[in-house]
Amino acid sequence: MKLWQHTYSPQSEIDTLIENFTIGQDPIWDVYLAKADVQGSLAHANMLYSIGLLTAQEWQDAQEGLYSILESIENGSFVIENSIEDVHSQIEWMLTELKGDVGKKIHAGRSRNDQLLLDIKLFIKSEIQDITKKIESLFLQLISLSEKYQHDLLPGYTHFQLAMPSSFGLWFGAYAESLSDDLELLLAAYNMANKNPLGSGAGYGSSFPLDREQTTELLGFESLNYNVVYAQMTRGKVEKATAMALSGVAATLSKFSMDVCLYMNQNFGFISFPKKFTTGSSIMPHKKNPDIFELIRAKCNRIQALPNELTLLTNNLPSGYHRDMQLTKECLFPALISLKSCLDILMLALEHIIIKKDILDDEKYIHLFTVEEVNRLVLSGIPFRDAYHLVSQQVENKSFAFKKLSLNHTHQGSIGNLCNEEIKTAFLEKLKAFA
């Protein structure tokens, strides 16, 4: 029997088909919300006690029952039973079984609408904090690699053509700074999720004298959604903001993975990994395929499609709750799981990256230094445009030659100017906002 059913009646085949269709994947994804649902119920029950809707004994019973359920969630024994519609129903049913009527009382002043929205916001906050910690670890790893390999030169490309000298220090550092920018989108999503919707009910408030400030403080929210209609309008909106933030991180990981796949190619040969980080071919004995990075690229590209998927799912809906919103969970939750796994495997792989030394000693990279030669001529007093044409002629008639001295590890300019300390300071300052 469902929470909203008035009387029990035997199910027909049609009833079962409709139930399976409407419940969908909720039993799968609602498990991820179970801890947040208990936290929300504890705060709501506390507030009900403070305004006189629960007695002291009922509040004590509610706490004992809810903490018992929380223990089952944390030890992995919690399940949503086949006859139960969702996580909220499961927890209410379990509390009623454990503690009697108080389980039926704690829904006073709540709707499943604000209850689920609360769960999602608490879950998103927790997930963003978890992802941010992983990003911090990857950021520091990239900064460390940047410092370690700052003197190892690397060809720079534009239009897939040889351009100018770069370095592994700049390459690693670039992706560290990209992650720093990605934190700004994550913080925006975190701030949107950090507002308490509890007490908005089905979107129109409650005639009970609910203390929304109390539950805001108990649940650790920065503030609350003041307008009860708007509180419900944030369903879908906060998921889209989170999807945009995940998409930013995914774009960084995808581009980095593409670089890795390219640089591992034998025609480049700039980097390599131990065999355990590559896969072979069923027919070609020599193959060492970058499957890890190809899968990171594919998973992250799929995450980048998520904001559009959520936009199409929730677009043009009027105010108020609509069942369409149920599907946001099965869009967003897998993306959160996938992004975290990509961060973990990337950090593991980078612990074992092998950098090729003295790449630019190869004569095929000599034209990378045409700009250096132009700059040298300009510093000697030749106008830039004249110097440019002079070096262009040398390239055309194949007489261009740059002194090998300039290929050593004392190369200055932008290659040696990593600015890692400035990037690190900015990153760590942004991290404070998630505390």
N, C-alpha and C positions, 0 to 999 in steps of 0.2 A: 504493500500500500504506500502511496506517495504522500508527502507532507500536505499537499494541497487537495487530496481526495477527501470527500465527505463520508462516503460509505465504501465498504469493500464489495467488489463484485468479481466473479470468476472472469479470467481473461479469455477472450476468443483469439483465434489465429490473427484476425485483423488487429486486435488490440496489441498483440505481441509485435507485429510488423511495425505498427506506428510507434510503439515504445522504443524498439530498437533503432528506428530511424531518428527519433527526436533526441534520445540519449546519446547516440553516436559514440564518439571516442571519449566522452567525459570520464568514464571510470578509469581510463588510462592516464589522462592528463591531470585529473583532479587530485590524484595521489600526491602530486608535486605541491599542491596547495594545502595539504592536510595540516602541516605544522602551523602555517599562517592562520588557518581557520580556527585552530585551538587558541592561538594567541589572541585573535580577535574576539573569540567567545569569552575568554578570561577577562579581557578589558571591558567588554560589554556587560558581563555579569557583575563585575566590580562596580561599574557605574549604576546598574539597576539596584544594587544593594545600597549605594550611597543616596539614591533618590527615593528609597523606601519600597521598591517593587520586589525586592527579595529580602527575606529575613537574614539575620546573622547566621543561623544554622543552614539556611538554604545556600548562602554564599560560601560557607565552609564546605558544604557537600559538593557544590559546583566546582570549587577549586580542586578538591580531592579527585573527583571524577575526571575532570579535564586533564589534570596532570597525569593520571593513569593512562588516559588515551594518548597523551603526548609521548609517554614512555613507549607505548606500542608503536608509535610512528617512528621514533628514533631507533628502536631496535629492529625495525623492519617487519614486524608482525601485523601491522595495520593493513587491512584490505577493505575495499568497497565491495560489499556483497552483491550478488547478482540481482537480488530483489530490491536493492537500494538505488535510488536515482542518481545521487551525486554525493560529493564529500560532505556537504552540509547536513544532508539527511542522515548519512552514516554516523557522523559525530553526535548529532542530536539523539539518534536512536540508541547509540552506545551509552551516552550519558544517562538517558532515561532508564536503560536496563541496569546501569550501575547504581543510580541515585534516586530513581523514582521521579516524582512530579517536577522537581527542579529542572530536569532535562526538557520538560515541556514549557517551562516558564522563561527560559533565557532567550527565546526568540521575540519576546515582547519588545516593541520599538524597532525591530529589524525586519528587513525584507531580504530574500535571497539576492536581490539586486545589489544592495549596498554591502551585503555580506561577501559576495563573490568579488565585487570591485575592490573591497578592502583586501581580500586574500591576494588578488592579483597584484595590487600595489605593494603589499608587503613582500611578496615573492619577487617582484621585479627589483625592488630595492636591494634585497639580499643577493640576487643574481648579478646585478650591476656591481655591487661591492666585490663579489667573488671574481668577476671578470676583470675589474680594475686591479685587484691584487696580482692576477696573472699577467696583465699588461705591464705592471710595475716590474715584475721579474724579467719579462722579455725586454723591456726598455733598458734595464740595467745590464742585461746580457749583451745587448747590441752596443751600448756605450763602451763596455769592456772590450768587445771585439774591435770596435772602432779605434780605441786607444792602442790595442795590441798590434793592429795591422795598419797604423796610420802612415807608415813609410813604405808600404808595399803598393806600387803603382798598378793602375788598372786602366784599360782603354775606356774612354768616354765616347758615347755614340749619340748622334742625333739623326733622325730618319734612317736608323739602322746603318749609318755610314760612320766611319771613323771621324771623330770630332776633335777632342782635346784630352790631355792626360787627366785622369782622375786617380783615386786611390781607394783601397778597401776601407780605409778609415772613413772617407766621405760616404762610401756606399752604406756601410753599417749605420753610420751616424744619421744619414738621411731618413732611414726607416725608424730610428729612435725618435727623431723629431716629428715624424708623421704620427707616431703613436701619441705623442704629446698633444698634437692637435685633435686626435680622436677622443682624448679625454674630455674635450669641451662639449662634444655632442653627447657623450655619456653623462656628463654632469647635468646637461639640460634635461635629458630624459629622467635622471635621478630626481631632479628638483620637481618635475611634474608628478612623479610617483610619490613624492614626499609630502603629500597633502591628504589628510584624513577624510574619506567619504562617509564613514560610519555615522549613522544618524539621519542620513538622507532618505532612508527607507527605499521605497520603490521609485523615488525621484520626487516625492512631494512631502517629505518630512514626516513627523509624527505628532500626535496630540499629547503624547507623554512628555513630561518635562526632562527630556534627555540632556545630559551634560556632555556636549560634544568636545568641549575643551579638555575635560578629564580623560576621555578616551584618546584624544590626540596626544596628550602627555604620556599616558600609559603605554601607548603603542610606539612611541619614539618618533612621531611625525614632526616635521618642522612647523607645519601649520595645518589648516583644514580647508576643504572646499566649502566655502561659506554658503553659496546658493545651492539649495538641494536639487534643483532641476539641473544646474550645471554639473553637479557632482556626478550624476548619471551620464551626462554628456561626455565625461572624461573616459568612459568605457569605450575602447577602440582608439581614442586619441592618445592615451598614454602608451598603448601598445604600439601605435605607429611611431611615436617619438622614440621609443626603445628600439624599434626596428631600424630607424634611421641611424641611431647611434651604433647599433651592431653592424650596420652596413658600412659605416665609416671605418671601423676596425677591420672588417672583412676585406675592404678595398685595399688597405695597407698590406694585409697578409697575402692577398691574391697577387698583387704586383710583385712583392718580394719573391713569392714562389715562382712566378714567371721568370724573374731574373735568374733564380737558382737553376731552373730547368735549362735556360739558355746558356748559362755559364758552365754547366756540367757537360754540355754538348762537346763532342770531340773537336769540332771546328773552332771552339773557343778554348775549352780546357782550363778555365781560370780557377775552378774549385772542384773538389771531389769529396766523397764521403766513404767511410768503410762499407764493405759489402753488405753488412747487415741492414744498412739504411737504403739499399737499392734492391731491385728485383731483376731476375733474369728473364730470358726468353725461352720458350719451349722448343725453339728451332735454331736460334742463333747463339752459339756458346759464348760469344764475346760481350753480350749485352749487360749493361748496368743501368737499369731504368730508374728515373727519379719519381717513382710512383707516389711516394709520400707527398711530395710537393705538387704533383699533378692533382692529387686528391684534395689537398689544402686549397689549391686554386679553384677546383670545381665546387667544393663545399662553400667556399667564401663567395664565389660568384652567385651561387644559389641564394645565399643570405642577402646579397645585394638586390635580389628581386623581391625580397620580403616587403619593403615599404609599399611597393606598387600593389602587391597581393592584398595587403591590409587596406589600402586605399580603395581598391575595387570592392572589397568585402563590405566596407562600412560607409562608402560614399552615398550621398543623397538620402540618407536615413533621417527622418525627422527627430526631434527631441524625444526623450523617453527611451525606455529599454525595448529592444527587439531581439528576438531569438537568434538573429544573424550573428550577434556578438559572441555566441557560444563558440563559434569556429575560430575566434582569434587565438584561443589557447593552442589549438592544433597547428596553427601557423607559427606562432611565436616560440612556444616552448621547445620544439625540436631545434630551432635556430640557436637558442641559448646553449643547449647541450652541444650542438655541433661546433659553435665558435670556441667554446672552452676546450674541446678536444683538439681543435686545430692549434690553439695556443700551446697546449701541453706538448703535442708531438713536435711542434716547431722548435720549442726550447730544447727538447731532448736532442733533436738532430743537430742544432747549432753547437752543442757541446762537443761535437765530433767533426766539425767542418775542417777541411784541409785546403789551405790557400796556396796557390802556385806562386813561387817567387820569381822575380826578375822577368816578368811577362814582357815588359816594354823593351827589353834588350833585343827582341826579334826585329829585324829590319823592316818587316811588313808594317810595323807601327810607326815608322819614321815620320809620316805626315801628321801624326798627332801633334807634332811640335812646330807646325808652321806658324801658329799664333805666337809662340814663344820667340821665334825668329823675327817676326814682324815687330813685336814689342822691343826686342833687343835693338833693332834698327831705329825705332822711334826714340829710344833712350839715347841713341848716339847722335840724334839731331835731325834725322830724316823725317819729313812729314808722313803721317800715318798712311795716307792714300798711296803715296809713292812707294813706301815700304811694302804695302799690301801687293801692289802690282809687281814689284821686284820679286817677291817670294812666289807669287802666282806663276811668273815666267819660269822660275827655277823648278817648280813642280811640273809645269807643262813640258819642259825640255829634259826632265829627269836628272837635273843637276842639284836638286835640293839635298843638302846634307846638314844635319844638326850635330853639334859636337856631343860626343858620348858623355862628356862631363855633365851635361844637362840631364842625363838619364839616371844620375846617382840619387841617393836618398836624401840629398840636401835640397831637393826641389822645394821652392817656397811658393808664395802666393796662395790662391784659394785651396790648393791641394793640402797644404799644411795647416790651414786655418780651419780647424774642425769645430770650434766654438762649443765643444761638448759640455764645458762647465756651465755656460749660459743656458744651453738646452736642458741640462739636468736640473738646474735651479728652477727654471720655469715649470718643468714637469712636476717636481716635488711640491711646488707651491700649489699647483692645481689639485694634487692628491689630497691636500688638507681639506678641501671642500667636501670630500666624501666621508670624512671622519664622523 
